[in-house]
Amino acid sequence: MTDTLYDAVIVGGGAAGLSAAQMLGRARRRTLVIDAGAPRNRFAAHMHGVLGHDGRSPAELVEMGRADARAYGVEFLEASVFSVADSGDRLTVAHEHGSVSARGIVITTGVVDDLPDVPGVREQWGRGVFHCPYCHGYEVAGRRLGVLTTSPASLHQIELIRQWTDDVTAFTAAMGELDATIAGRLTARGIRLVTAPVSRLRIEEDDIVAAITADGAEHSIDALLTAPTPRLHLGFAENLSLAVSDNPGEGLRVDMRGATSHPRVFAAGNVVSPFGNVPLSMGQGSMAGAGLNAALVTEDADRAARSLARS
């Protein structure tokens, strides 16, 4: 693809990116979605808590979203984006097949989940190992559930999963020595506390059956919760010096429209809210698409006014 000027280029084609694309397409903006085809939730077979799409696969939702956007003239390119350069009145987006230019972009590249380095966790990620009980807890309700802590913040995850089962084992090594009050709260709810680090998961016929701790003990579980460390995927945008939040659980700084610190760059989805679910990403994407269109409308009006003044 040669250097072509678009009104908008969307980097990332998941729920947030497709929602932005739909809004821009409906606004009659020439829009291109560049997507590398590796959405964060690709490891899960089903989505839950997504109104009107409960139980649908993430891949199916993407295909439906692409069809919706294509109906409004949105174009798609399967590629990885390497860089974005500020060229004044446009941004130049370099990708593996060439480059395109755009008056504005929407970044919806999400995050990469860095998982605990425990054998079995990565292999079971999105199936027997998950991080969101609202997304996957109902399907394992009433079973033997473990929580592999990754920091003191895992306390919330331990207390939360108790809503789905009364058989919870919390592996607390990453939290350090528990305060007596906290330990009392957990044991009062019938939660078993295991302080030894987990060394591996035991898998039989592709199902988790136990967590093995460093002391050799075996703890029977049917599924495991853990909190990955979300890592922003923004290397391609480093030339733009976008402001990133210092607050835990937040990503790129945006305003309510999805506008970043760069006037031609908007953002939405997990790259803004790393712990957000699919509906939140869809809503943010819709707002960011409308936000970019509004910025372009203002620029169009300003340009027309300057042209008139010169005539």
C-alpha positions as CSV (number, residue, x, y, z in Angstrom):
1,M,0.0,0.0,0.0
2,T,1.5,3.3,-1.0
3,D,1.3,6.6,0.9
4,T,-2.4,7.5,1.0
5,L,-4.1,10.2,2.9
6,Y,-7.0,9.1,5.2
7,D,-9.1,11.1,7.5
8,A,-8.5,8.5,10.2
9,V,-6.2,5.5,10.8
10,I,-7.1,3.2,13.6
11,V,-4.2,1.1,15.0
12,G,-5.7,-2.0,16.5
13,G,-8.8,-3.9,15.4
14,G,-10.4,-5.3,18.5
15,A,-13.7,-4.1,20.2
16,A,-12.4,-0.6,20.8
17,G,-10.9,-0.1,17.4
18,L,-13.9,-1.5,15.5
19,S,-16.3,0.7,17.6
20,A,-14.2,3.8,16.7
21,A,-14.2,2.7,13.0
22,Q,-17.9,2.3,12.9
23,M,-18.4,5.9,14.3
24,L,-15.9,7.4,11.8
25,G,-17.4,5.5,8.9
26,R,-20.9,6.7,9.8
27,A,-19.4,10.2,9.9
28,R,-18.4,9.7,6.3
29,R,-14.7,9.8,7.1
30,R,-12.2,7.9,5.0
31,T,-11.0,5.4,7.6
32,L,-8.5,2.6,7.6
33,V,-8.1,0.0,10.4
34,I,-4.6,-1.5,10.6
35,D,-4.7,-4.7,12.8
36,A,-2.0,-7.3,13.5
37,G,-4.6,-9.9,14.4
38,A,-3.6,-10.6,18.0
39,P,-6.3,-9.3,20.3
40,R,-5.8,-9.6,24.0
41,N,-8.8,-11.9,24.5
42,R,-7.9,-14.3,21.8
43,F,-7.0,-17.0,24.3
44,A,-10.6,-17.2,25.6
45,A,-13.2,-19.3,23.7
46,H,-16.1,-17.3,24.9
47,M,-17.0,-13.8,26.2
48,H,-19.4,-13.1,29.0
49,G,-20.9,-10.0,30.5
50,V,-21.2,-8.5,27.0
51,L,-24.8,-7.5,26.5
52,G,-26.5,-9.1,23.5
53,H,-23.3,-11.2,22.8
54,D,-23.1,-13.4,26.0
55,G,-21.2,-16.6,25.2
56,R,-20.1,-15.5,21.8
57,S,-16.4,-16.0,20.9
58,P,-14.1,-13.0,20.7
59,A,-13.3,-13.9,17.1
60,E,-16.9,-13.9,16.1
61,L,-17.5,-10.5,17.6
62,V,-14.5,-9.1,15.6
63,E,-15.9,-10.5,12.4
64,M,-19.3,-9.0,13.1
65,G,-17.7,-5.7,13.9
66,R,-15.7,-5.7,10.7
67,A,-18.8,-6.3,8.7
68,D,-20.6,-3.4,10.4
69,A,-17.6,-1.1,9.7
70,R,-17.2,-2.2,6.1
71,A,-20.9,-1.3,5.5
72,Y,-19.8,2.3,6.1
73,G,-16.8,2.2,3.8
74,V,-14.1,1.5,6.4
75,E,-11.1,-0.2,4.9
76,F,-8.9,-2.9,6.6
77,L,-5.2,-3.8,6.4
78,E,-3.7,-6.8,8.2
79,A,-0.3,-5.5,9.3
80,S,1.9,-4.5,12.2
81,V,2.5,-0.8,12.7
82,F,6.2,0.1,13.1
83,S,6.0,3.9,13.8
84,V,4.0,7.1,13.7
85,A,5.6,10.3,12.7
86,D,4.2,13.8,13.1
87,S,4.3,15.6,9.8
88,G,2.5,18.8,10.9
89,D,-1.0,18.7,9.3
90,R,-0.9,14.9,9.2
91,L,0.6,11.8,10.8
92,T,2.6,9.3,8.8
93,V,1.9,5.7,9.8
94,A,4.6,3.2,8.7
95,H,3.6,-0.5,8.6
96,E,5.1,-3.7,7.3
97,H,3.7,-3.1,3.8
98,G,4.5,0.5,3.4
99,S,3.0,3.7,4.8
100,V,-0.2,5.8,4.9
101,S,-0.9,9.3,6.1
102,A,-3.8,10.4,8.2
103,R,-5.2,13.6,9.6
104,G,-5.7,11.8,12.9
105,I,-5.3,8.3,14.5
106,V,-7.0,6.3,17.1
107,I,-4.8,4.0,19.1
108,T,-6.5,0.8,20.3
109,T,-3.6,-1.6,20.6
110,G,-4.5,-2.8,24.1
111,V,-1.9,-4.4,26.3
112,V,0.2,-7.5,26.6
113,D,-0.4,-9.7,29.7
114,D,2.8,-10.7,31.5
115,L,1.9,-13.8,33.4
116,P,3.4,-15.3,36.5
117,D,6.4,-17.6,35.6
118,V,4.8,-20.8,36.8
119,P,4.7,-23.8,34.5
120,G,1.1,-24.5,33.4
121,V,-0.2,-21.0,33.8
122,R,0.6,-19.8,30.2
123,E,-0.6,-23.1,28.8
124,Q,-4.0,-22.8,30.6
125,W,-4.4,-19.0,30.1
126,G,-7.9,-18.1,29.0
127,R,-9.2,-21.6,29.9
128,G,-8.3,-23.0,33.3
129,V,-6.4,-19.9,34.3
130,F,-8.2,-16.5,34.2
131,H,-8.1,-13.1,35.8
132,C,-11.7,-11.8,35.7
133,P,-14.4,-13.6,37.7
134,Y,-17.1,-11.4,36.1
135,C,-16.0,-12.8,32.7
136,H,-15.4,-16.4,33.6
137,G,-16.4,-17.0,37.2
138,Y,-20.0,-18.3,36.5
139,E,-18.6,-21.1,34.4
140,V,-16.6,-22.5,37.4
141,A,-19.0,-21.5,40.2
142,G,-19.1,-24.0,43.1
143,R,-15.9,-25.7,42.1
144,R,-12.4,-25.7,43.8
145,L,-10.8,-22.4,42.9
146,G,-7.3,-21.1,43.6
147,V,-5.9,-17.6,43.5
148,L,-2.3,-17.2,42.6
149,T,-1.4,-13.8,44.1
150,T,1.0,-11.5,42.3
151,S,1.1,-8.5,44.6
152,P,-0.6,-7.2,47.8
153,A,-3.4,-5.9,45.5
154,S,-4.4,-9.5,44.9
155,L,-6.3,-9.3,48.2
156,H,-9.3,-7.9,46.2
157,Q,-9.2,-10.9,43.9
158,I,-9.2,-13.4,46.8
159,E,-12.2,-11.8,48.5
160,L,-14.0,-11.3,45.2
161,I,-13.9,-15.0,44.0
162,R,-15.5,-16.1,47.3
163,Q,-18.8,-14.9,45.8
164,W,-18.6,-17.7,43.2
165,T,-17.6,-20.6,45.4
166,D,-17.1,-21.5,49.1
167,D,-14.0,-23.6,48.2
168,V,-11.1,-21.1,47.8
169,T,-7.4,-21.6,48.2
170,A,-5.3,-18.5,48.2
171,F,-1.6,-18.8,47.4
172,T,-0.3,-15.7,49.1
173,A,3.5,-15.9,48.7
174,A,3.6,-12.8,46.5
175,M,1.8,-10.8,49.2
176,G,4.5,-11.3,51.8
177,E,3.5,-11.9,55.4
178,L,-0.2,-11.3,55.9
179,D,-1.4,-8.8,58.5
180,A,-3.3,-10.7,61.2
181,T,-6.4,-8.7,60.6
182,I,-6.3,-9.5,56.8
183,A,-5.6,-13.2,57.5
184,G,-8.5,-13.2,59.9
185,R,-10.9,-11.7,57.4
186,L,-10.0,-14.3,54.8
187,T,-10.2,-17.3,57.2
188,A,-13.5,-16.1,58.5
189,R,-14.8,-16.6,55.0
190,G,-13.5,-20.1,54.9
191,I,-10.6,-19.3,52.6
192,R,-7.6,-21.5,52.9
193,L,-4.2,-19.6,53.0
194,V,-1.1,-21.2,51.6
195,T,2.1,-19.3,52.1
196,A,4.5,-21.6,50.1
197,P,5.1,-20.4,46.5
198,V,3.4,-22.3,43.7
199,S,6.1,-24.2,41.7
200,R,3.8,-25.6,39.0
201,L,0.3,-26.7,38.0
202,R,-0.6,-30.3,37.5
203,I,-2.6,-30.8,34.4
204,E,-4.4,-34.0,33.4
205,E,-6.3,-34.3,30.1
206,D,-5.9,-30.6,29.6
207,D,-7.6,-29.7,32.9
208,I,-6.0,-28.3,36.0
209,V,-6.3,-30.7,38.9
210,A,-3.8,-29.3,41.4
211,A,-1.3,-26.6,42.3
212,I,2.1,-28.0,43.5
213,T,3.9,-25.7,46.0
214,A,7.6,-25.4,46.6
215,D,7.4,-27.5,49.8
216,G,6.1,-30.5,47.7
217,A,2.5,-30.2,48.9
218,E,-0.3,-30.7,46.4
219,H,-3.4,-28.5,46.6
220,S,-6.5,-29.7,44.6
221,I,-8.1,-27.0,42.5
222,D,-10.2,-27.0,39.3
223,A,-9.3,-23.5,38.1
224,L,-7.0,-20.7,39.0
225,L,-7.3,-16.9,39.1
226,T,-4.3,-14.7,38.8
227,A,-3.6,-11.1,37.9
228,P,-1.2,-10.6,35.0
229,T,0.9,-7.5,34.8
230,P,-0.5,-5.4,31.8
231,R,2.2,-4.0,29.5
232,L,1.3,-1.2,27.2
233,H,2.0,-1.8,23.5
234,L,3.2,1.6,22.5
235,G,6.6,1.3,21.0
236,F,5.4,2.4,17.6
237,A,4.2,5.7,19.0
238,E,7.3,6.7,21.0
239,N,8.0,9.6,18.6
240,L,4.7,11.2,19.7
241,S,5.7,11.5,23.4
242,L,2.2,10.6,24.5
243,A,1.4,11.2,28.2
244,V,1.0,8.0,30.2
245,S,-0.8,7.9,33.6
246,D,1.2,7.2,36.7
247,N,-1.8,5.8,38.4
248,P,-2.0,2.0,38.9
249,G,-4.5,0.4,36.5
250,E,-4.4,3.2,34.0
251,G,-2.6,3.6,30.6
252,L,-2.5,6.5,28.2
253,R,-3.9,9.7,29.5
254,V,-7.0,10.8,27.7
255,D,-9.9,13.1,28.3
256,M,-13.6,12.2,28.2
257,R,-13.5,12.3,24.4
258,G,-10.5,9.9,24.2
259,A,-8.1,12.7,23.2
260,T,-4.5,12.1,24.2
261,S,-1.8,14.8,24.8
262,H,-1.3,15.0,21.0
263,P,-3.9,17.0,19.1
264,R,-4.2,14.4,16.3
265,V,-4.2,11.3,18.5
266,F,-7.1,9.6,20.3
267,A,-7.1,6.4,22.2
268,A,-9.5,3.8,23.7
269,G,-9.8,0.4,25.2
270,N,-7.2,-1.4,27.3
271,V,-4.4,0.9,26.2
272,V,-6.3,3.5,28.3
273,S,-7.9,1.2,30.8
274,P,-5.9,-2.0,31.1
275,F,-8.4,-3.7,33.4
276,G,-11.5,-2.7,31.3
277,N,-13.8,-5.4,29.9
278,V,-15.2,-5.6,26.3
279,P,-18.2,-3.4,26.9
280,L,-16.0,-0.6,28.4
281,S,-13.6,-0.9,25.4
282,M,-16.6,-0.7,23.0
283,G,-17.9,2.5,24.7
284,Q,-14.5,4.1,24.8
285,G,-13.9,3.3,21.2
286,S,-17.2,4.8,20.1
287,M,-16.4,8.0,22.0
288,A,-12.9,8.2,20.6
289,G,-14.2,7.8,17.1
290,A,-16.7,10.6,17.6
291,G,-14.0,12.7,19.4
292,L,-11.6,12.4,16.4
293,N,-14.4,13.3,14.0
294,A,-15.3,16.4,16.1
295,A,-11.7,17.5,16.0
296,L,-11.6,17.1,12.2
297,V,-14.9,19.0,11.9
298,T,-13.3,21.9,13.8
299,E,-10.2,21.8,11.6
300,D,-12.4,21.8,8.5
301,A,-14.2,24.8,9.7
302,D,-11.0,26.7,10.6
303,R,-9.5,25.9,7.3
304,A,-12.5,27.1,5.4
305,A,-12.6,30.3,7.4
306,R,-8.9,31.0,6.7
307,S,-9.5,30.4,3.0
308,L,-12.4,32.8,2.9
309,A,-10.4,35.5,4.7
310,R,-7.7,35.2,2.1
311,S,-10.1,35.6,-0.8
